[in-house]
Every structure is written in structure tokens, then in C-alpha cells.
């Protein structure tokens, strides 16, 4: 199954933030983000935004969060032994 970048809202320290992740399904998005599957199904979508694609595609299954709901300053905690593109 091909990777897609999904985007939606999640919470970080009680604040709603733009969240993206490159993965294969909305079910996997739910597992990785902790956002309920029902919410992911109804409120998240596949993104075509160039910045979001460039940020998430090299890091499959890594969750990226911006500092607010409209932010573009995505950050993630990437494990030291993470292999890019795997």
C-alpha cells in the first residue's frame, strides 16, 4: 500500500494543533496519533500541501505537530536510530 500524508487536528498540552503523518491508512493515523478512529475518519484528510508532503513523506509513521492549529512549523521527536524512508 502506498504512503499518503494525512492531516488534521490533535491536541498538544491542551492546545489544538495541526498534525500530519505519512502512513498507509486512516486506521494507522489513529493508532499513531491517539486520535479516535471516528474523528480521523470524519475530520482528517489526505493532504496535497507541498510543505506537508516534504515534511512527512521522508519519515513514514512519524507524527509531526505544528505549534498551533494553522501552523507550518512542524516538529517531531524522531528516534536516533530511525532510518529515513523506512
N, C-alpha and C positions, 0 to 999 in steps of 0.2 A: 504494500500500500504506500502511496506517495505521501511525502510530508506536505502539510499545509500549515500556514501560520494563522492561528485563531486569535482574535482579540475581544476583550470585554472588560468588565469591571470586577475588581475584587477589593478586599479591604486589607490595609496595612496600618497597624497601630490605630485602628478605629476610623481610618480615613479611606474614602473611596478612591481607588487609583486605577489608571489604565494598565491593563495586564495583557501580555502577549506570550504565546508559546508555540513553537513549531512541533507538531506531532501529527499523528495519523487519524485521529478521530476526536469527536467531542467527548466521548466517554473518557478517553485518555486525558483530555483537558481537565475534566472534573477530578480525576484521580490526582493529577499533578498539582492543581491549584487549591483543592479543597472546596471549590465552589460546587454547589449541588448540581447534579446532572440535569435536573429540570431547569435550573436557572441558566446553565450553559446552553442547553438546547434552545431555550426561548430568547436569550439575550446576547449570546456570543455569536460571532460570525467569522468566516474566513476573510482575512484582510488582504488587500492588494496594495496597501501603502508601502512605497519603496523603502522608507526608513525602517518600518517594522519588519519587512521581509529581510532586509540586510542585517538587521539586529538578531533576529531569531533563527533564521534558516541554518546558519553555521553551527548552531547549538541545539540539536534536537532534544526535546523533553526537558529543557531548562526554562524555568518561568522567569520572565522579565517584568519588572514593575516600574512604572514612572512615579514621579513624586506627587502627582495629583491626577484627577480624572481626565484632564486634557493634555497631560504632559507628554513630552517626547524624549525625556532624559532617562531612558530605560537602564535599569541596573539589575544585576542578578548575582547571586553567590554561586560561582562556577567552581566545582571541586578542582583541586590542584591536579589530580590525575585524569581529568576529563579529556577525552580525545575528541577534538573538533570534528564535526561531521559524522560522528558515530552514534 
